[in-house]
Amino acid sequence: MSTGQSPATYHIRESGSRGQQIYFPIGTIPALGFGTWKNKGDEGATAVYEAVKTGYRHIDCAEAYDNQADIGKGIRRALDEMKGTVRRSDLFICSKLWNTHHDPKDVEGSLKRILKDLQIEYLDLFLMHWPVAFKKSSDNFPKDAKGNIQEVQVPLIDTWRAMEQLLMMGLVKHIGVSNFTIEQLEELWKDARIKPVAIQVEGQPYLDQTRLQEAAKEKGMIFVAYSPLGQYAEGQEKPIEDEVVLKVARKYKKSPAQVLLRWQIDSGRVVLTKSSTPERIRENFQIWDFELTDDEINQINALGDKNVRTCNPEFKKGNQPVFEDAPATTAS
């Protein structure tokens, strides 16, 4: 139903959440974020500028996307052209430590390169991108002569300790993890001096992440969902084509994508959307004038029984797959 409220006062269905912000014990995070994966060159810079101009205040980046200098140009343009309206402190900027820089002595240098590329002095959130360490290399996926990715053994807690130091240095405001399982999260949690405040993972209707979200919630962590539509190939069954979603979209006169973004937020999650098209960037932001009912949320939740993961990496952690809880439809 439509609330008739502005985004600034809109109530998100979750205790401790209000407006476009989700509150957690030591700060806030905008509930709708703009993802930057594959947004490169002038098009990538323009996309970020258009996102900020539209109203997005949460920008999600990563070292491995190889586009942070482009994203930095877009951020700088937005801050320069909207001076007096948008300040750096109004933006929540996240980036991620890549697998080739898990050695504790490489973590600070990695972050400083990120800050230089993004043209900012600090990150609001710095995530460990994957719970896997690779051999240090200028190649994101270093391989041996047989074509196997060169994994190295660096305890998660050692990398985390270096990330804790960055927080103490004032270079980041918060630290967290990405693509962790419940077991990996528990392993890190028990030894971490500074606990992770957020976990970012694939979140789309055909993948049931309820247990992971509940585990994060019990720890006071924010659950951030990427790939909210899934990364489905042509011809595959897709959530945006599912009759359950289409029925809700018809009711509210919204696109299936808008419904799925709203479903994430009404489920107490932060969600990341992405596009390089100004019209689609604006459309994805127009989700504050309706709210799903409990029954509609539960109907979409039930689609998770399909249990399909669309972001499943080719690399492994040790000799085991990073994820073992769901079959993959694609590798990325």
PyMOL commands that set and color helices and strands:
alter all, ss='L'
color gray80, all
select helices_A, chain A and resi 41-54+63-65+68-81+88-90+99-101+104-118+156-168+182-191+210-218+239-241+243-252+256-266+278-285+294-306
alter helices_A, ss='H'
color red, helices_A
select strands_A, chain A and resi 17-18+21-24+27-30+32-35+58-60+92-97+125-128+133-134+151-152+175-178+198-202+222-226+270-273+316-317+320-321
alter strands_A, ss='S'
color yellow, strands_A
deselect
rebuild
show_as cartoon
